């Protein structure tokens, strides 16, 4: 993730986040949280461990819940590194640089073909996953699923069936309402014609 342009962009984002965090307040009634270096080394390490776990967990949840492509790198003051990547790190970084218009490093320019090959493979993987899910919803190829996956599929199917039934009930209700309106209109028209017929018959008798 080296490179002056990338560092500059990351620094700008970090500045914005720091400014936002410095003006935020704790919503649990503990007042404002002042963001500054923790002087006590033990407390600083404990806070680092807790916050590191939290941010890695959030990165994982974001990648799963929203199908986002996430890369997270944390370097501690003691020299240890911690990271999370939902996809290939090099590919994600290359994609980021391409999206924001940053020049690719010389060694990555040589791997442009590899980058797009990975993109194609990723798209194929997603298509295969969607096709597999479609088959599972149809009750096909479910022998490969475990108990947890079957339970999750069952919940999704039940939710889908309930939505279909709800839609069907709504359509039937609207159809019945429309038929009732037409029935009332026909009754009114029949009454009107009967009145005219009676008037016509009365006129004939007088003549």
Secondary structure as GFF3:
##gff-version 3
##sequence-region A 1 207
A	DSSP	alpha_helix	4	22	.	.	.	ID=ss1
A	DSSP	beta_strand	25	26	.	.	.	ID=ss2
A	DSSP	beta_strand	31	32	.	.	.	ID=ss3
A	DSSP	alpha_helix	41	65	.	.	.	ID=ss4
A	DSSP	beta_strand	71	75	.	.	.	ID=ss5
A	DSSP	beta_strand	81	85	.	.	.	ID=ss6
A	DSSP	alpha_helix	89	100	.	.	.	ID=ss7
A	DSSP	alpha_helix	106	109	.	.	.	ID=ss8
A	DSSP	alpha_helix	112	137	.	.	.	ID=ss9
A	DSSP	three_ten_helix	142	144	.	.	.	ID=ss10
A	DSSP	alpha_helix	147	206	.	.	.	ID=ss11
###
